[in-house]
Amino acid sequence: MKQPDVLEYLEDAYSFLMDPAIGKAIDEIKRLREALRYEENRFNRIGTHSNGCYEWGPRHYECAMREIERLQGLFKIENDQHVAHVKALTDQYELRLKHYTNKIEKFQNALLEIGDYAIVPAYPIADSAQHWREHTERRIKIARHALKGEK
């Protein structure tokens, strides 16, 4: 058997006494109970978030937006690091290119100074330097295309 509620007593009293103050009190109690039910339900829903909850549906739209922002931040950091790495490689290859260009020029000048007697045995040396220069130019070209986003 259920114990009578305070509200039931007040309704009985109101019906007998017809006092407007009691009616207002009953209405206020009903309003407060509804507000309490709403808050309890809202409080129970707060704990339904965890890692990956953005995949659970439309109620986790804000969670999905936060995940998207997080991933965009990570992508920007990784992309910036990649661009810096490719730029460093390009700078390194340009230094190598200058180095081998200088070597080739020195070989050519040395050959011109020595004369016709040294031209035949010096070809392998000049070819090797030329090979490294071409190799370095190819790597610089690849790095520049990577910086521009081309293939």
TIRO-2110 file (N, C-alpha, C; in Angstrom, 1 decimal):
// TIRO-2110
0.8, -1.2, 0.0, N, 1, A
0.0, 0.0, 0.0, CA, 1, A
0.9, 1.2, 0.0, C, 1, A
0.5, 2.2, -0.8, N, 2, A
1.3, 3.4, -1.0, CA, 2, A
1.0, 4.4, 0.0, C, 2, A
2.0, 5.1, 0.5, N, 3, A
1.8, 6.1, 1.5, CA, 3, A
1.4, 7.4, 0.8, C, 3, A
0.4, 8.1, 1.3, N, 4, A
-0.1, 9.3, 0.6, CA, 4, A
1.0, 10.3, 0.5, C, 4, A
1.0, 11.0, -0.6, N, 5, A
2.0, 12.0, -0.9, CA, 5, A
1.6, 13.4, -0.3, C, 5, A
2.5, 14.3, 0.0, N, 6, A
2.2, 15.6, 0.5, CA, 6, A
1.3, 16.3, -0.5, C, 6, A
1.6, 16.1, -1.7, N, 7, A
0.8, 16.8, -2.8, CA, 7, A
-0.7, 16.4, -2.7, C, 7, A
-0.9, 15.1, -2.4, N, 8, A
-2.3, 14.6, -2.3, CA, 8, A
-3.0, 15.3, -1.1, C, 8, A
-2.2, 15.4, 0.0, N, 9, A
-2.8, 16.1, 1.2, CA, 9, A
-3.2, 17.6, 0.8, C, 9, A
-2.3, 18.2, 0.1, N, 10, A
-2.5, 19.6, -0.3, CA, 10, A
-3.7, 19.8, -1.2, C, 10, A
-3.8, 18.8, -2.2, N, 11, A
-5.0, 18.9, -3.1, CA, 11, A
-6.3, 18.7, -2.3, C, 11, A
-6.3, 17.7, -1.4, N, 12, A
-7.5, 17.5, -0.5, CA, 12, A
-7.8, 18.8, 0.3, C, 12, A
-6.7, 19.4, 0.8, N, 13, A
-6.9, 20.6, 1.6, CA, 13, A
-7.5, 21.7, 0.7, C, 13, A
-6.9, 21.8, -0.5, N, 14, A
-7.4, 22.8, -1.4, CA, 14, A
-8.8, 22.7, -1.8, C, 14, A
-9.2, 21.4, -2.1, N, 15, A
-10.6, 21.2, -2.5, CA, 15, A
-11.5, 21.6, -1.3, C, 15, A
-11.1, 21.4, -0.1, N, 16, A
-12.0, 21.7, 1.0, CA, 16, A
-11.9, 23.2, 1.4, C, 16, A
-10.8, 23.7, 1.3, N, 17, A
-10.6, 25.1, 1.8, CA, 17, A
-10.8, 26.1, 0.7, C, 17, A
-10.5, 25.7, -0.6, N, 18, A
-10.6, 26.6, -1.7, CA, 18, A
-9.7, 27.9, -1.5, C, 18, A
-8.6, 27.7, -0.9, N, 19, A
-7.7, 28.8, -0.7, CA, 19, A
-6.8, 29.0, -1.9, C, 19, A
-6.7, 30.2, -2.5, N, 20, A
-5.9, 30.4, -3.7, CA, 20, A
-4.4, 30.2, -3.4, C, 20, A
-3.9, 30.5, -2.2, N, 21, A
-2.5, 30.3, -1.8, CA, 21, A
-2.1, 28.9, -1.9, C, 21, A
-3.0, 28.0, -1.5, N, 22, A
-2.7, 26.5, -1.5, CA, 22, A
-2.6, 26.1, -3.0, C, 22, A
-3.5, 26.6, -3.8, N, 23, A
-3.5, 26.2, -5.2, CA, 23, A
-2.2, 26.7, -5.9, C, 23, A
-1.7, 27.9, -5.5, N, 24, A
-0.5, 28.4, -6.1, CA, 24, A
0.7, 27.5, -5.6, C, 24, A
0.6, 27.1, -4.3, N, 25, A
1.7, 26.2, -3.8, CA, 25, A
1.7, 24.9, -4.5, C, 25, A
0.5, 24.3, -4.8, N, 26, A
0.5, 23.0, -5.5, CA, 26, A
1.0, 23.2, -6.9, C, 26, A
0.7, 24.3, -7.6, N, 27, A
1.2, 24.5, -9.0, CA, 27, A
2.7, 24.7, -8.9, C, 27, A
3.2, 25.3, -7.9, N, 28, A
4.7, 25.5, -7.8, CA, 28, A
5.4, 24.2, -7.6, C, 28, A
4.8, 23.4, -6.7, N, 29, A
5.4, 22.0, -6.5, CA, 29, A
5.4, 21.2, -7.7, C, 29, A
4.3, 21.2, -8.5, N, 30, A
4.3, 20.5, -9.8, CA, 30, A
5.4, 21.0, -10.7, C, 30, A
5.5, 22.3, -10.8, N, 31, A
6.5, 22.9, -11.7, CA, 31, A
7.9, 22.5, -11.3, C, 31, A
8.2, 22.6, -10.0, N, 32, A
9.5, 22.2, -9.5, CA, 32, A
9.8, 20.7, -9.7, C, 32, A
8.8, 19.9, -9.6, N, 33, A
9.0, 18.4, -9.8, CA, 33, A
9.4, 18.2, -11.3, C, 33, A
8.7, 18.9, -12.2, N, 34, A
9.0, 18.7, -13.6, CA, 34, A
10.4, 19.2, -13.9, C, 34, A
10.8, 20.3, -13.3, N, 35, A
12.1, 20.9, -13.5, CA, 35, A
13.2, 19.9, -13.0, C, 35, A
12.9, 19.3, -11.8, N, 36, A
13.8, 18.3, -11.3, CA, 36, A
13.9, 17.1, -12.1, C, 36, A
12.8, 16.6, -12.7, N, 37, A
12.9, 15.5, -13.6, CA, 37, A
13.8, 15.8, -14.8, C, 37, A
13.6, 17.0, -15.4, N, 38, A
14.3, 17.4, -16.5, CA, 38, A
15.8, 17.4, -16.2, C, 38, A
16.2, 18.0, -15.1, N, 39, A
17.6, 18.1, -14.7, CA, 39, A
18.2, 16.7, -14.4, C, 39, A
17.4, 15.8, -13.8, N, 40, A
17.9, 14.5, -13.6, CA, 40, A
18.2, 13.7, -14.9, C, 40, A
17.3, 13.9, -15.8, N, 41, A
17.5, 13.2, -17.1, CA, 41, A
18.7, 13.8, -17.9, C, 41, A
18.8, 15.1, -17.8, N, 42, A
19.9, 15.8, -18.4, CA, 42, A
21.2, 15.3, -17.8, C, 42, A
21.3, 15.2, -16.5, N, 43, A
22.5, 14.8, -15.8, CA, 43, A
22.8, 13.4, -16.1, C, 43, A
21.9, 12.5, -16.3, N, 44, A
22.1, 11.1, -16.7, CA, 44, A
22.7, 11.0, -18.1, C, 44, A
22.4, 12.0, -19.0, N, 45, A
22.9, 11.9, -20.4, CA, 45, A
24.3, 12.5, -20.5, C, 45, A
24.7, 13.2, -19.5, N, 46, A
26.0, 13.9, -19.6, CA, 46, A
27.2, 12.9, -19.7, C, 46, A
27.1, 11.8, -19.0, N, 47, A
28.1, 10.8, -19.0, CA, 47, A
28.2, 9.8, -20.1, C, 47, A
27.5, 10.1, -21.2, N, 48, A
27.5, 9.2, -22.4, CA, 48, A
28.6, 9.6, -23.4, C, 48, A
29.6, 10.2, -23.0, N, 49, A
30.7, 10.5, -23.9, CA, 49, A
32.0, 9.7, -23.6, C, 49, A
32.7, 9.3, -24.6, N, 50, A
34.0, 8.7, -24.4, CA, 50, A
34.8, 8.8, -25.7, C, 50, A
35.9, 8.1, -25.7, N, 51, A
36.8, 8.2, -26.9, CA, 51, A
36.0, 7.5, -28.1, C, 51, A
35.9, 8.2, -29.2, N, 52, A
35.2, 7.7, -30.3, CA, 52, A
33.7, 7.9, -30.3, C, 52, A
33.2, 8.6, -29.4, N, 53, A
31.7, 8.8, -29.3, CA, 53, A
31.2, 9.6, -30.5, C, 53, A
32.0, 10.3, -31.2, N, 54, A
31.6, 11.0, -32.4, CA, 54, A
31.0, 10.1, -33.4, C, 54, A
31.3, 8.8, -33.3, N, 55, A
30.7, 7.8, -34.3, CA, 55, A
29.3, 7.3, -33.9, C, 55, A
28.8, 7.7, -32.8, N, 56, A
27.6, 7.2, -32.2, CA, 56, A
26.3, 7.8, -32.8, C, 56, A
26.4, 8.8, -33.6, N, 57, A
25.2, 9.4, -34.2, CA, 57, A
25.1, 10.9, -34.0, C, 57, A
23.9, 11.4, -34.4, N, 58, A
23.7, 12.8, -34.4, CA, 58, A
23.8, 13.5, -33.1, C, 58, A
23.5, 12.8, -32.0, N, 59, A
23.6, 13.5, -30.7, CA, 59, A
25.0, 13.8, -30.3, C, 59, A
26.0, 13.3, -31.1, N, 60, A
27.4, 13.6, -30.8, CA, 60, A
28.0, 14.4, -31.9, C, 60, A
27.2, 15.3, -32.5, N, 61, A
27.7, 16.2, -33.6, CA, 61, A
28.8, 17.1, -33.1, C, 61, A
28.7, 17.7, -31.9, N, 62, A
29.7, 18.5, -31.4, CA, 62, A
31.0, 17.7, -31.1, C, 62, A
30.9, 16.5, -30.7, N, 63, A
32.0, 15.6, -30.5, CA, 63, A
32.7, 15.4, -31.9, C, 63, A
31.9, 15.2, -32.9, N, 64, A
32.5, 15.0, -34.3, CA, 64, A
33.2, 16.2, -34.7, C, 64, A
32.6, 17.4, -34.5, N, 65, A
33.3, 18.6, -34.9, CA, 65, A
34.6, 18.8, -34.1, C, 65, A
34.7, 18.5, -32.9, N, 66, A
35.9, 18.6, -32.1, CA, 66, A
37.0, 17.6, -32.7, C, 66, A
36.5, 16.4, -33.1, N, 67, A
37.5, 15.4, -33.6, CA, 67, A
38.0, 15.9, -35.0, C, 67, A
37.1, 16.5, -35.8, N, 68, A
37.6, 17.1, -37.1, CA, 68, A
38.6, 18.2, -36.8, C, 68, A
38.4, 19.1, -35.9, N, 69, A
39.3, 20.1, -35.6, CA, 69, A
40.6, 19.6, -35.1, C, 69, A
40.6, 18.5, -34.3, N, 70, A
41.8, 17.9, -33.8, CA, 70, A
42.6, 17.3, -34.9, C, 70, A
41.9, 16.6, -35.8, N, 71, A
42.6, 16.0, -37.0, CA, 71, A
43.2, 17.0, -37.9, C, 71, A
42.5, 18.1, -38.1, N, 72, A
43.0, 19.2, -39.0, CA, 72, A
44.3, 19.8, -38.4, C, 72, A
44.3, 19.9, -37.1, N, 73, A
45.5, 20.5, -36.4, CA, 73, A
46.6, 19.5, -36.6, C, 73, A
46.4, 18.2, -36.4, N, 74, A
47.5, 17.3, -36.6, CA, 74, A
48.0, 17.3, -38.1, C, 74, A
47.1, 17.3, -39.0, N, 75, A
47.5, 17.3, -40.4, CA, 75, A
48.3, 18.6, -40.7, C, 75, A
47.9, 19.7, -40.2, N, 76, A
48.7, 21.0, -40.5, CA, 76, A
50.1, 20.8, -39.9, C, 76, A
50.2, 20.3, -38.7, N, 77, A
51.5, 20.1, -38.1, CA, 77, A
52.4, 19.2, -38.9, C, 77, A
51.8, 18.0, -39.3, N, 78, A
52.6, 17.1, -40.1, CA, 78, A
52.9, 17.7, -41.5, C, 78, A
52.0, 18.4, -42.1, N, 79, A
52.3, 19.0, -43.4, CA, 79, A
53.4, 20.0, -43.3, C, 79, A
53.3, 20.9, -42.3, N, 80, A
54.4, 21.9, -42.1, CA, 80, A
55.7, 21.2, -41.9, C, 80, A
55.8, 20.1, -41.1, N, 81, A
57.0, 19.4, -40.9, CA, 81, A
57.5, 18.8, -42.2, C, 81, A
56.6, 18.3, -43.0, N, 82, A
57.0, 17.7, -44.3, CA, 82, A
57.6, 18.8, -45.2, C, 82, A
56.9, 19.9, -45.3, N, 83, A
57.4, 21.0, -46.1, CA, 83, A
58.8, 21.5, -45.7, C, 83, A
59.0, 21.6, -44.4, N, 84, A
60.3, 22.0, -43.9, CA, 84, A
61.4, 21.0, -44.2, C, 84, A
61.0, 19.7, -44.1, N, 85, A
62.0, 18.6, -44.4, CA, 85, A
62.3, 18.7, -45.9, C, 85, A
61.4, 18.8, -46.8, N, 86, A
61.6, 18.9, -48.2, CA, 86, A
62.5, 20.2, -48.6, C, 86, A
62.2, 21.3, -47.9, N, 87, A
63.0, 22.5, -48.1, CA, 87, A
64.4, 22.3, -47.7, C, 87, A
64.6, 21.6, -46.6, N, 88, A
66.0, 21.3, -46.1, CA, 88, A
66.7, 20.4, -47.1, C, 88, A
66.0, 19.4, -47.6, N, 89, A
66.6, 18.6, -48.7, CA, 89, A
67.0, 19.4, -49.9, C, 89, A
66.1, 20.2, -50.3, N, 90, A
66.3, 21.1, -51.5, CA, 90, A
67.6, 21.9, -51.3, C, 90, A
67.6, 22.6, -50.1, N, 91, A
68.8, 23.4, -49.8, CA, 91, A
70.1, 22.6, -49.9, C, 91, A
70.0, 21.4, -49.3, N, 92, A
71.2, 20.5, -49.3, CA, 92, A
71.6, 20.1, -50.7, C, 92, A
70.6, 19.8, -51.6, N, 93, A
70.9, 19.4, -52.9, CA, 93, A
71.5, 20.6, -53.7, C, 93, A
71.0, 21.8, -53.4, N, 94, A
71.5, 23.0, -54.1, CA, 94, A
73.0, 23.2, -53.7, C, 94, A
73.3, 22.9, -52.5, N, 95, A
74.7, 23.1, -52.0, CA, 95, A
75.6, 22.0, -52.7, C, 95, A
75.1, 20.8, -52.8, N, 96, A
75.8, 19.8, -53.5, CA, 96, A
76.0, 20.2, -55.0, C, 96, A
75.0, 20.7, -55.6, N, 97, A
75.0, 21.1, -57.0, CA, 97, A
76.1, 22.2, -57.2, C, 97, A
76.2, 23.1, -56.3, N, 98, A
77.2, 24.2, -56.4, CA, 98, A
78.6, 23.6, -56.3, C, 98, A
78.7, 22.6, -55.3, N, 99, A
80.0, 22.0, -55.1, CA, 99, A
80.5, 21.2, -56.3, C, 99, A
79.6, 20.4, -56.9, N, 100, A
80.0, 19.7, -58.1, CA, 100, A
80.2, 20.6, -59.3, C, 100, A
79.4, 21.6, -59.4, N, 101, A
79.6, 22.6, -60.5, CA, 101, A
81.0, 23.2, -60.4, C, 101, A
81.4, 23.6, -59.2, N, 102, A
82.7, 24.1, -59.0, CA, 102, A
83.8, 23.1, -59.3, C, 102, A
83.6, 21.9, -58.9, N, 103, A
84.6, 20.8, -59.3, CA, 103, A
84.7, 20.7, -60.8, C, 103, A
83.6, 20.7, -61.5, N, 104, A
83.6, 20.5, -62.9, CA, 104, A
84.4, 21.7, -63.6, C, 104, A
84.1, 22.9, -63.1, N, 105, A
84.8, 24.1, -63.6, CA, 105, A
86.3, 24.0, -63.3, C, 105, A
86.7, 23.5, -62.1, N, 106, A
88.1, 23.4, -61.8, CA, 106, A
88.7, 22.3, -62.7, C, 106, A
88.0, 21.2, -63.0, N, 107, A
88.6, 20.2, -63.9, CA, 107, A
88.8, 20.8, -65.3, C, 107, A
87.8, 21.5, -65.7, N, 108, A
87.8, 22.1, -67.1, CA, 108, A
89.0, 23.1, -67.2, C, 108, A
89.1, 23.9, -66.2, N, 109, A
90.2, 24.9, -66.2, CA, 109, A
91.6, 24.2, -66.1, C, 109, A
91.7, 23.1, -65.2, N, 110, A
92.9, 22.4, -65.1, CA, 110, A
93.3, 21.7, -66.4, C, 110, A
92.3, 21.2, -67.1, N, 111, A
92.5, 20.6, -68.4, CA, 111, A
93.0, 21.6, -69.4, C, 111, A
92.4, 22.8, -69.4, N, 112, A
92.8, 23.8, -70.4, CA, 112, A
94.3, 24.2, -70.1, C, 112, A
94.6, 24.3, -68.8, N, 113, A
96.0, 24.7, -68.4, CA, 113, A
97.0, 23.6, -68.8, C, 113, A
96.7, 22.4, -68.6, N, 114, A
97.6, 21.3, -68.8, CA, 114, A
97.9, 21.1, -70.3, C, 114, A
96.8, 21.2, -71.0, N, 115, A
96.9, 21.1, -72.5, CA, 115, A
96.4, 19.8, -73.0, C, 115, A
96.7, 19.5, -74.3, N, 116, A
96.1, 18.4, -74.9, CA, 116, A
96.6, 17.1, -74.4, C, 116, A
97.7, 17.0, -73.7, N, 117, A
98.3, 15.7, -73.2, CA, 117, A
97.4, 15.1, -72.1, C, 117, A
96.7, 16.0, -71.3, N, 118, A
95.9, 15.5, -70.2, CA, 118, A
94.5, 15.2, -70.5, C, 118, A
94.0, 15.6, -71.7, N, 119, A
92.6, 15.4, -72.0, CA, 119, A
92.1, 14.0, -72.0, C, 119, A
92.8, 13.1, -72.6, N, 120, A
92.4, 11.7, -72.6, CA, 120, A
92.3, 11.1, -71.3, C, 120, A
93.3, 11.1, -70.4, N, 121, A
93.1, 10.4, -69.1, CA, 121, A
92.1, 11.1, -68.2, C, 121, A
91.8, 12.4, -68.4, N, 122, A
91.0, 13.1, -67.5, CA, 122, A
89.5, 13.0, -67.7, C, 122, A
89.1, 12.4, -68.8, N, 123, A
87.7, 12.2, -69.1, CA, 123, A
86.9, 11.4, -68.0, C, 123, A
87.4, 10.4, -67.5, N, 124, A
86.6, 9.7, -66.4, CA, 124, A
86.4, 10.6, -65.2, C, 124, A
87.3, 11.4, -64.9, N, 125, A
87.1, 12.3, -63.7, CA, 125, A
86.0, 13.3, -64.1, C, 125, A
86.1, 13.9, -65.2, N, 126, A
85.1, 14.9, -65.6, CA, 126, A
83.7, 14.2, -65.7, C, 126, A
83.7, 13.0, -66.3, N, 127, A
82.4, 12.3, -66.5, CA, 127, A
81.8, 12.0, -65.1, C, 127, A
82.6, 11.6, -64.1, N, 128, A
82.1, 11.3, -62.8, CA, 128, A
81.5, 12.6, -62.1, C, 128, A
82.2, 13.7, -62.3, N, 129, A
81.7, 14.9, -61.7, CA, 129, A
80.4, 15.4, -62.4, C, 129, A
80.3, 15.2, -63.7, N, 130, A
79.1, 15.5, -64.5, CA, 130, A
78.0, 14.6, -64.0, C, 130, A
78.3, 13.3, -63.8, N, 131, A
77.2, 12.4, -63.4, CA, 131, A
76.7, 12.9, -62.0, C, 131, A
77.5, 13.3, -61.1, N, 132, A
77.0, 13.7, -59.8, CA, 132, A
76.2, 15.0, -59.9, C, 132, A
76.6, 15.9, -60.8, N, 133, A
75.9, 17.1, -61.0, CA, 133, A
74.5, 16.8, -61.6, C, 133, A
74.4, 16.0, -62.6, N, 134, A
73.1, 15.6, -63.1, CA, 134, A
72.2, 14.9, -62.1, C, 134, A
72.8, 14.0, -61.3, N, 135, A
72.1, 13.3, -60.2, CA, 135, A
71.5, 14.3, -59.2, C, 135, A
72.3, 15.3, -58.8, N, 136, A
71.9, 16.3, -57.8, CA, 136, A
70.8, 17.2, -58.4, C, 136, A
71.0, 17.5, -59.7, N, 137, A
69.9, 18.4, -60.4, CA, 137, A
68.6, 17.6, -60.4, C, 137, A
68.6, 16.3, -60.7, N, 138, A
67.4, 15.5, -60.7, CA, 138, A
66.7, 15.5, -59.3, C, 138, A
67.5, 15.4, -58.2, N, 139, A
67.0, 15.3, -56.9, CA, 139, A
66.4, 16.7, -56.5, C, 139, A
67.0, 17.8, -56.9, N, 140, A
66.5, 19.1, -56.6, CA, 140, A
65.2, 19.3, -57.4, C, 140, A
65.1, 18.8, -58.6, N, 141, A
63.9, 18.9, -59.4, CA, 141, A
62.8, 18.2, -58.7, C, 141, A
63.0, 17.0, -58.2, N, 142, A
62.0, 16.2, -57.5, CA, 142, A
61.6, 16.9, -56.2, C, 142, A
62.5, 17.4, -55.5, N, 143, A
62.2, 18.1, -54.2, CA, 143, A
61.3, 19.4, -54.5, C, 143, A
61.6, 20.1, -55.6, N, 144, A
60.9, 21.3, -55.9, CA, 144, A
59.4, 20.9, -56.3, C, 144, A
59.3, 19.8, -57.0, N, 145, A
58.0, 19.4, -57.4, CA, 145, A
57.2, 18.9, -56.2, C, 145, A
57.9, 18.3, -55.2, N, 146, A
57.2, 17.9, -54.0, CA, 146, A
56.7, 19.1, -53.2, C, 146, A
57.5, 20.2, -53.2, N, 147, A
57.1, 21.4, -52.5, CA, 147, A
55.9, 22.0, -53.1, C, 147, A
55.8, 21.9, -54.4, N, 148, A
54.7, 22.5, -55.2, CA, 148, A
53.5, 21.6, -55.1, C, 148, A
53.6, 20.3, -54.7, N, 149, A
52.5, 19.4, -54.6, CA, 149, A
52.3, 18.6, -55.9, C, 149, A
53.3, 18.6, -56.8, N, 150, A
53.2, 17.9, -58.0, CA, 150, A
53.9, 16.6, -57.9, C, 150, A
53.7, 15.7, -58.9, N, 151, A
54.4, 14.4, -58.9, CA, 151, A
55.3, 14.3, -60.1, C, 151, A
END
